Amino acid sequence: MAWETVIGLEVHLQLATRSKIFSGSATNFGAAPNTQANAVDLAMPGMLPVLNEQAVAFAVKFGLGIGAEIGKRSVFDRKNYFYPDLPKGYQISQFEAPIVGRGVFEITLSDGSTRDIGITRAHLEEDAGKSLHEDFHGLSGIDLNRAGTPLLEIVSEPDIRNAEEAVAYLKALHSLVTYLGISDGNMAEGSMRCDINISLRPQGTETLGTRAEIKNVNSFRFVEKAIQHEFDRQADILDDGGTVVQETRLYDAERDETRPMRSKEVANDYRYFPEPDLLPVVIDDAYIENLRKDLPELPVQKRQRFTEAYGLSTYDAGVLADSRALADYFEAVTKRCGDAKIAANWVQVELLGQLNKSELSIGDSPVSADKLGGLIERILDNSISGKIAKQVFEAMWQGEGSADEIIEARGLKQVSDSGELEALVDEVIASSAAQVQQYLEADEGKRKKLVGYFVGQVMKLSKGQANPKMVNELLAKKLV
C-alpha cells in the first residue's frame, strides 16, 4: 500500500518577557533550581494570577506577522490534569476563545517552491515546571523555575505531508518569531518545543487515519528523524493489517525510536472551564494598530527587498534573510564595501563556514561587519587578490587586527605595477618554451585552459601577490 503522511504541528514557544505570565518572577534560563518561583508559581493558598500585558502584546504581534485573525476578546481556561511539576493541578491556558485565530503561513522548500500551511490558532498559556531524574538515584527532583513562563502554543492545520515540509515550517516559524523579537527560539534551552501529530492514510483518499502524538521534540534534526521513524512504524502496522493506537509517544534520540508514554487525551479529559480568577482579555483596534506599526520588516519582505535592491538570487536572499542578525550583518558589510554580491558571497561562504566550524552564532563572530567590509574594499581596489584575502580573513578571525593592519604587517599588498608585472611575465615566457609552443598551436578553447599555467607561474614568482587581472592582460598581449 502507498501511504500518505498527514502531519500537524503544535509548537510551544516561550515568550521573551522578563517576568512570568501571571507573576513577577524572573524568567532567566539557567538559574539554580527553584530560585525563580514565588508564591503564585507555587500555587500557595490565596494567591491570584495577574496577567502580564507584554505576553498579550507578543501574541498579537505573532498574529499580525502571519496575517491571522486577532481575538479581540479572549478567555483563559483551566486545563485540569495532574503532574508533579504542575503545582496547581491545572494549567491556565486558552481553549474556546484564543488570542490568535486562523491564519496562513508560507514556507519555502529546498527546490525553491512554496507551500501555504494553515494555522488553526495560537493561544497563551503558562509553562509547567521541570522534572529532573538524572541526579536523584531512582527519585525525581522538581524544579519550578519554568512554571509560569509565558507560552504561545501555535497549532497548525494537518497540511504538512513529509519531514522536509515539517522542518521548513519550523525553520520559517523560528525565523519569524526571532525577527519579531517575541522569543529567542532557542530549542536547546526549551524556548521552542514541538509536538508532532502524525497519521497515515492511503494515497488518494481524504479520510484521516488514527494519529499518534510525539511530545516535546527539541531540534530540527530530531523532528525529521522522529517523523521518519513514526512513518515506518505506522506503515509496518497497517501493512500487516493491524490498527494504529491513538497515543502519546516520546522520541528517544539515543535509540532513534519513538516509544509509548500514555494513551492520548482528548479535550474532554482535561475538563476545561473558564478561569474564574482572570477576566476576559479585551483589546480594541487602536491597540492592534499600535502593535502593527511596531512590526519590523519580516523575513518574506526582507527576502524580496534583497533580490530587488541588491540583485541577489532567490537562494542567496533566502539564506541571508533567514536570521535578522545575519541580515543586519550582511547589510552592514554591503554599506561599508558598496558591493552587495561580493558581500553576500563572503558572508555565506567564508563567514558562515567559519562560524559553523567554530560552532558560533553570528552575534559571537570575532570578525565584525565593518572589518569584513574593509577586507572586501581591499579586494575591490586591487590591493589584494581573492586568494590573499582568504589569508587576511583567517588572520582577522584570529584577532590580528583590521584588513589594512594585516596587509601592512605581513607585506601582502598586491603587485599592480605594470613594469614589475611585465618583467615577471617575460621571465615566465622565456623559461616555458614548450608550453608557449603548445599554446600557439592550440585552438581557442584549449588556449583558455593553457593560459592558466602561465598565470600560475607568475603568481608563484610573485608569491601570490601579482594582480591576476593585469597578468592575464599582459599574457594576452605577449602570447601571440
C-alpha positions as CSV (number, residue, x, y, z in Angstrom):
1,M,0.0,0.0,0.0
2,A,1.2,3.5,-0.8
3,W,0.7,5.7,2.3
4,E,0.4,9.4,2.5
5,T,1.6,11.1,5.7
6,V,-0.6,13.7,7.4
7,I,1.2,15.9,9.9
8,G,0.1,18.7,12.2
9,L,2.5,20.5,14.5
10,E,1.9,22.1,17.9
11,V,4.8,24.5,18.7
12,H,5.2,25.7,22.3
13,L,7.1,29.0,22.1
14,Q,8.5,30.6,25.3
15,L,7.9,34.3,25.1
16,A,10.8,36.7,25.8
17,T,9.1,38.6,28.7
18,R,11.3,39.5,31.7
19,S,8.7,38.1,34.1
20,K,6.2,35.2,34.1
21,I,2.8,35.3,32.6
22,F,0.9,35.5,35.9
23,S,3.5,36.5,38.4
24,G,6.5,38.8,38.8
25,S,9.1,36.0,39.0
26,A,12.0,36.2,36.6
27,T,12.3,34.0,33.5
28,N,16.1,33.8,33.2
29,F,17.4,30.5,31.9
30,G,19.9,28.5,33.9
31,A,19.2,29.8,37.4
32,A,19.6,27.4,40.4
33,P,16.6,25.2,40.9
34,N,13.5,26.8,42.5
35,T,15.1,30.2,42.9
36,Q,12.7,31.9,40.4
37,A,9.4,30.6,41.8
38,N,7.3,32.8,44.1
39,A,4.1,32.0,46.0
40,V,1.9,32.4,42.9
41,D,4.1,30.0,40.9
42,L,4.0,27.5,43.8
43,A,0.1,27.7,44.0
44,M,0.1,28.7,47.6
45,P,-3.4,29.2,49.0
46,G,-5.0,32.6,48.3
47,M,-2.5,33.6,45.6
48,L,-4.2,35.1,42.5
49,P,-2.8,35.4,39.0
50,V,-2.2,38.8,37.3
51,L,-1.8,38.8,33.5
52,N,1.4,40.1,32.0
53,E,0.4,42.6,29.3
54,Q,3.7,42.1,27.4
55,A,2.7,38.5,26.8
56,V,-0.5,39.6,25.2
57,A,1.3,42.1,23.0
58,F,3.8,39.5,21.8
59,A,0.9,37.1,21.0
60,V,-0.8,39.8,19.0
61,K,2.4,40.6,17.1
62,F,2.7,37.0,16.1
63,G,-0.9,37.0,14.8
64,L,-0.2,40.2,12.8
65,G,3.1,38.6,11.5
66,I,1.1,35.7,9.9
67,G,-1.9,37.8,8.9
68,A,-4.2,35.9,11.3
69,E,-7.4,36.8,12.9
70,I,-6.8,38.6,16.2
71,G,-9.2,37.7,19.1
72,K,-10.4,41.0,20.4
73,R,-12.0,39.1,23.3
74,S,-10.0,36.1,24.5
75,V,-10.6,34.0,27.6
76,F,-8.3,32.0,29.9
77,D,-9.4,28.5,30.9
78,R,-8.3,25.9,33.4
79,K,-6.9,22.7,31.8
80,N,-7.1,20.1,34.5
81,Y,-4.5,17.3,34.8
82,F,-2.1,16.1,37.5
83,Y,1.6,16.1,37.1
84,P,4.3,16.6,39.7
85,D,5.7,19.7,38.1
86,L,2.2,21.4,37.8
87,P,1.7,22.7,41.4
88,K,-1.9,23.9,41.0
89,G,-3.2,20.6,39.4
90,Y,-4.3,22.6,36.4
91,Q,-2.7,24.7,33.7
92,I,-4.1,28.2,32.9
93,S,-4.5,28.1,29.1
94,Q,-7.0,29.2,26.4
95,F,-9.5,26.9,24.8
96,E,-12.7,28.3,23.3
97,A,-11.5,31.9,22.7
98,P,-7.8,32.1,21.9
99,I,-5.9,35.3,21.4
100,V,-4.9,34.4,17.7
101,G,-7.3,32.7,15.3
102,R,-6.9,31.3,11.8
103,G,-4.1,32.3,9.6
104,V,-1.8,31.1,6.8
105,F,1.9,30.6,6.9
106,E,4.1,30.3,3.8
107,I,7.1,28.0,3.8
108,T,9.9,27.7,1.2
109,L,11.2,24.2,0.3
110,S,14.7,23.2,-0.8
111,D,13.7,23.3,-4.5
112,G,12.6,26.9,-4.2
113,S,8.8,26.1,-4.3
114,T,6.5,27.5,-1.7
115,R,3.6,26.0,0.2
116,D,0.9,27.5,2.4
117,I,0.4,25.9,5.8
118,G,-2.8,26.7,7.7
119,I,-2.6,28.0,11.2
120,T,-5.6,26.8,13.3
121,R,-4.9,29.1,16.3
122,A,-2.3,30.4,18.7
123,H,-3.1,30.7,22.3
124,L,-1.4,31.9,25.5
125,E,-0.8,29.6,28.4
126,E,1.7,29.0,31.3
127,D,4.6,26.6,31.1
128,A,4.9,23.8,33.7
129,G,7.9,23.2,35.8
130,K,10.5,20.5,35.0
131,S,11.1,17.0,36.4
132,L,14.7,16.1,36.9
133,H,15.7,12.5,37.0
134,E,19.5,12.3,36.4
135,D,21.0,13.0,39.8
136,F,18.5,11.6,42.3
137,H,19.2,7.8,42.3
138,G,15.8,6.4,41.4
139,L,13.9,9.5,42.6
140,S,12.9,12.7,40.7
141,G,13.5,16.3,41.6
142,I,11.1,19.1,40.7
143,D,12.4,22.5,39.5
144,L,9.7,25.1,39.3
145,N,11.7,27.9,37.8
146,R,10.0,27.3,34.5
147,A,6.5,27.1,36.0
148,G,4.5,30.1,34.8
149,T,6.8,31.1,32.0
150,P,4.6,32.5,29.2
151,L,4.0,30.2,26.3
152,L,2.4,30.8,22.9
153,E,1.1,27.5,21.6
154,I,0.9,27.6,17.8
155,V,-1.3,24.9,16.3
156,S,-1.1,24.1,12.6
157,E,-3.7,22.5,10.3
158,P,-2.8,18.9,9.2
159,D,-1.4,20.4,6.0
160,I,2.2,19.0,6.3
161,R,3.0,16.0,4.2
162,N,6.5,15.0,5.0
163,A,9.5,15.6,7.2
164,E,11.1,18.2,4.8
165,E,7.9,20.3,5.0
166,A,7.8,20.0,8.8
167,V,11.4,21.2,9.2
168,A,10.8,24.0,6.7
169,Y,7.8,25.1,8.6
170,L,9.6,25.1,11.9
171,K,12.6,27.0,10.5
172,A,10.3,29.6,8.9
173,L,8.5,29.9,12.2
174,H,11.8,30.3,14.1
175,S,12.9,33.0,11.7
176,L,9.6,34.9,12.1
177,V,9.5,34.9,15.9
178,T,13.1,35.9,16.2
179,Y,12.5,38.8,13.7
180,L,9.5,39.9,15.8
181,G,11.7,39.7,18.9
182,I,9.0,37.8,20.8
183,S,11.2,34.8,21.6
184,D,14.8,33.7,21.3
185,G,13.7,30.4,19.7
186,N,16.5,28.5,21.5
187,M,15.5,24.9,21.0
188,A,18.4,23.6,23.1
189,E,17.1,25.6,26.1
190,G,13.5,24.7,25.5
191,S,12.4,28.1,24.2
192,M,10.8,26.4,21.2
193,R,9.5,22.8,21.5
194,C,7.4,20.8,19.1
195,D,4.6,18.2,19.4
196,I,4.2,16.2,16.2
197,N,0.7,14.8,15.3
198,I,1.2,12.2,12.6
199,S,-1.1,9.7,10.9
200,L,-1.1,7.7,7.6
201,R,-3.8,7.2,5.0
202,P,-3.9,5.5,1.6
203,Q,-2.7,7.9,-1.1
204,G,-5.6,9.5,-3.0
205,T,-8.0,9.3,0.0
206,E,-9.2,12.1,2.2
207,T,-10.2,10.3,5.4
208,L,-7.7,10.9,8.2
209,G,-6.1,7.9,9.9
210,T,-5.5,7.4,13.6
211,R,-2.9,9.7,14.8
212,A,-0.1,9.4,17.3
213,E,1.4,12.5,19.0
214,I,5.2,12.7,19.6
215,K,5.8,15.1,22.5
216,N,8.5,17.7,23.1
217,V,10.9,17.3,20.2
218,N,13.5,20.0,20.5
219,S,15.6,20.2,17.4
220,F,15.0,20.3,13.6
221,R,17.1,17.2,13.1
222,F,15.1,15.2,15.7
223,V,11.8,16.3,14.2
224,E,12.9,15.0,10.8
225,K,14.1,11.7,12.4
226,A,11.1,11.3,14.6
227,I,8.7,11.7,11.6
228,Q,10.6,9.2,9.5
229,H,10.7,6.6,12.3
230,E,7.0,7.1,13.1
231,F,6.0,6.8,9.4
232,D,7.9,3.5,9.2
233,R,6.3,2.2,12.5
234,Q,2.8,3.0,11.4
235,A,3.3,1.8,7.9
236,D,4.5,-1.6,9.2
237,I,1.4,-1.9,11.4
238,L,-1.0,-1.0,8.6
239,D,0.7,-3.2,6.0
240,D,0.4,-6.1,8.4
241,G,-3.4,-5.5,8.7
242,G,-3.1,-4.0,12.2
243,T,-4.6,-0.9,13.7
244,V,-2.7,2.2,14.9
245,V,-3.5,3.1,18.5
246,Q,-4.1,6.7,19.4
247,E,-1.5,7.5,22.0
248,T,1.2,10.0,23.1
249,R,4.8,8.9,22.3
250,L,8.3,10.1,23.1
251,Y,11.1,10.3,20.6
252,D,14.4,8.8,22.1
253,A,17.2,10.4,20.2
254,E,19.9,8.0,21.6
255,R,18.0,4.9,20.3
256,D,16.4,6.7,17.3
257,E,13.0,5.4,18.1
258,T,9.6,6.5,19.4
259,R,8.0,4.7,22.3
260,P,4.7,5.0,24.1
261,M,4.2,7.4,27.0
262,R,0.4,7.2,27.6
263,S,-2.9,6.9,25.9
264,K,-3.8,10.1,24.1
265,E,-6.1,12.5,25.9
266,V,-8.9,14.5,24.2
267,A,-10.3,17.8,25.3
268,N,-13.0,16.3,27.5
269,D,-10.3,14.6,29.6
270,Y,-9.0,17.9,30.7
271,R,-12.4,19.2,31.9
272,Y,-11.8,22.8,30.5
273,F,-13.7,25.6,32.2
274,P,-13.2,29.4,32.3
275,E,-10.5,30.5,34.7
276,P,-12.5,32.3,37.5
277,D,-9.6,34.3,38.7
278,L,-9.0,36.1,35.4
279,L,-11.2,38.4,33.5
280,P,-11.6,38.1,29.7
281,V,-8.9,39.9,27.7
282,V,-10.5,42.7,25.6
283,I,-8.4,44.6,23.1
284,D,-9.5,47.2,20.5
285,D,-8.5,48.2,17.0
286,A,-6.3,51.0,18.3
287,Y,-4.3,48.6,20.4
288,I,-3.8,46.3,17.5
289,E,-2.8,49.1,15.1
290,N,-0.2,50.4,17.5
291,L,1.4,47.0,17.6
292,R,1.2,46.7,13.8
293,K,3.1,50.0,13.5
294,D,5.8,48.5,15.7
295,L,6.4,45.4,13.4
296,P,9.8,45.1,11.9
297,E,10.5,44.2,8.3
298,L,9.6,40.5,8.2
299,P,11.6,37.7,6.6
300,V,9.4,37.4,3.5
301,Q,9.6,41.2,2.9
302,K,13.4,41.2,3.5
303,R,14.0,38.4,1.0
304,Q,12.1,40.3,-1.6
305,R,14.0,43.5,-0.9
306,F,17.3,41.7,-1.1
307,T,16.5,40.4,-4.5
308,E,15.1,43.7,-5.8
309,A,17.5,46.2,-4.2
310,Y,20.7,44.2,-4.3
311,G,20.2,41.9,-7.3
312,L,20.7,38.7,-5.2
313,S,19.4,35.3,-6.3
314,T,16.4,34.0,-4.6
315,Y,18.6,31.4,-2.8
316,D,21.1,33.9,-1.6
317,A,18.4,36.3,-0.4
318,G,16.8,33.4,1.5
319,V,20.0,32.4,3.3
320,L,20.9,36.0,4.3
321,A,17.3,36.9,5.4
322,D,16.8,33.7,7.4
323,S,18.1,35.4,10.6
324,R,17.6,39.0,11.5
325,A,21.1,39.2,12.9
326,L,22.7,37.7,9.8
327,A,20.6,40.1,7.6
328,D,21.7,43.1,9.5
329,Y,25.4,41.9,9.4
330,F,25.2,41.5,5.6
331,E,23.7,44.9,5.1
332,A,26.4,46.5,7.3
333,V,29.1,44.8,5.2
334,T,27.4,45.9,2.0
335,K,27.2,49.5,3.3
336,R,30.9,49.5,4.0
337,C,32.2,48.0,0.8
338,G,29.5,49.0,-1.7
339,D,29.2,45.7,-3.5
340,A,26.3,43.5,-2.3
341,K,27.1,40.5,-4.4
342,I,30.6,40.1,-3.2
343,A,29.5,40.8,0.3
344,A,26.8,38.1,0.0
345,N,29.4,35.6,-1.2
346,W,31.9,36.4,1.6
347,V,29.2,36.3,4.3
348,Q,27.8,33.0,3.1
349,V,31.0,31.1,2.3
350,E,33.8,32.4,4.4
351,L,32.0,33.8,7.4
352,L,29.3,31.2,7.8
353,G,31.8,28.5,7.1
354,Q,34.0,29.6,10.0
355,L,31.0,30.2,12.3
356,N,29.7,26.7,11.7
357,K,33.2,25.2,12.1
358,S,33.6,27.0,15.4
359,E,30.0,26.4,16.5
360,L,29.4,30.1,17.0
361,S,26.4,32.3,16.2
362,I,26.6,35.5,14.1
363,G,26.5,37.5,17.3
364,D,29.7,35.9,18.5
365,S,31.7,36.4,15.3
366,P,35.2,37.7,16.0
367,V,35.1,39.5,12.6
368,S,32.8,42.4,12.7
369,A,30.7,43.5,9.7
370,D,32.9,46.7,9.5
371,K,36.1,44.6,9.3
372,L,34.8,42.2,6.7
373,G,33.6,45.2,4.6
374,G,37.0,46.7,4.9
375,L,38.6,43.5,3.7
376,I,36.3,43.4,0.6
377,E,37.2,47.1,-0.1
378,R,40.9,45.9,-0.5
379,I,39.8,43.3,-3.0
380,L,37.8,45.8,-5.0
381,D,40.6,48.3,-5.2
382,N,43.1,45.6,-6.2
383,S,45.2,46.0,-3.1
384,I,45.0,42.2,-2.6
385,S,43.8,39.2,-4.6
386,G,40.9,37.0,-3.6
387,K,43.4,34.2,-2.6
388,I,45.3,36.5,-0.3
389,A,42.1,37.9,1.0
390,K,41.3,34.5,2.5
391,Q,44.7,34.6,4.3
392,V,43.8,38.0,5.6
393,F,40.4,36.8,6.7
394,E,42.0,33.9,8.7
395,A,44.2,36.4,10.4
396,M,41.3,38.7,11.2
397,W,39.4,35.7,12.7
398,Q,42.4,35.1,15.0
399,G,42.2,38.7,16.2
400,E,45.3,40.1,14.4
401,G,43.5,43.4,13.5
402,S,41.8,45.0,10.5
403,A,42.5,44.1,6.9
404,D,44.7,47.1,6.4
405,E,46.8,46.3,9.5
406,I,47.3,42.7,8.5
407,I,48.1,43.5,4.9
408,E,50.7,46.1,6.1
409,A,52.2,43.8,8.8
410,R,52.5,40.8,6.5
411,G,53.5,42.6,3.3
412,L,50.6,41.2,1.4
413,K,49.8,44.2,-0.8
414,Q,49.1,43.1,-4.4
415,V,51.6,43.9,-7.1
416,S,49.9,46.1,-9.7
417,D,52.9,48.0,-11.0
418,S,52.8,47.3,-14.8
419,G,56.6,47.4,-15.2
420,E,57.2,44.9,-12.4
421,L,54.5,42.6,-13.6
422,E,55.7,42.7,-17.2
423,A,59.2,41.6,-16.0
424,L,57.6,38.6,-14.3
425,V,55.5,37.7,-17.3
426,D,58.6,37.9,-19.6
427,E,60.6,35.7,-17.2
428,V,57.9,33.0,-17.2
429,I,57.5,33.1,-21.0
430,A,61.3,32.9,-21.5
431,S,61.5,29.8,-19.3
432,S,58.5,28.0,-20.8
433,A,59.3,27.5,-24.5
434,A,57.5,24.2,-24.7
435,Q,54.3,25.5,-23.1
436,V,54.5,28.6,-25.3
437,Q,54.7,26.4,-28.5
438,Q,51.8,24.3,-27.2
439,Y,49.7,27.4,-26.6
440,L,50.4,28.8,-30.1
441,E,49.4,25.6,-31.8
442,A,46.2,25.1,-29.7
443,D,42.7,26.2,-30.7
444,E,40.9,29.0,-28.9
445,G,39.1,26.7,-26.5
446,K,42.3,24.9,-25.3
447,R,44.2,28.2,-25.1
448,K,41.9,29.4,-22.3
449,K,43.0,26.3,-20.3
450,L,46.7,26.6,-21.1
451,V,46.9,30.3,-20.1
452,G,46.2,29.1,-16.5
453,Y,49.7,27.6,-16.5
454,F,51.4,30.9,-17.2
455,V,49.2,32.8,-14.7
456,G,50.1,30.2,-12.1
457,Q,53.8,30.5,-12.7
458,V,53.6,34.3,-12.5
459,M,51.7,34.0,-9.2
460,K,54.3,31.6,-7.9
461,L,57.1,34.0,-8.7
462,S,55.3,36.9,-7.1
463,K,54.4,34.8,-4.0
464,G,50.7,35.2,-4.8
465,Q,50.8,39.0,-4.9
466,A,50.6,39.7,-8.6
467,N,47.4,41.3,-9.8
468,P,45.8,38.4,-11.7
469,K,43.7,40.6,-14.0
470,M,46.8,42.6,-15.1
471,V,48.7,39.3,-15.5
472,N,46.1,37.9,-17.9
473,E,46.0,41.1,-19.9
474,L,49.8,41.1,-20.3
475,L,49.8,37.4,-21.3
476,A,47.2,38.0,-23.9
477,K,49.4,40.7,-25.5
478,K,52.6,38.7,-25.4
479,L,51.5,35.2,-26.3
480,V,51.0,35.9,-30.0
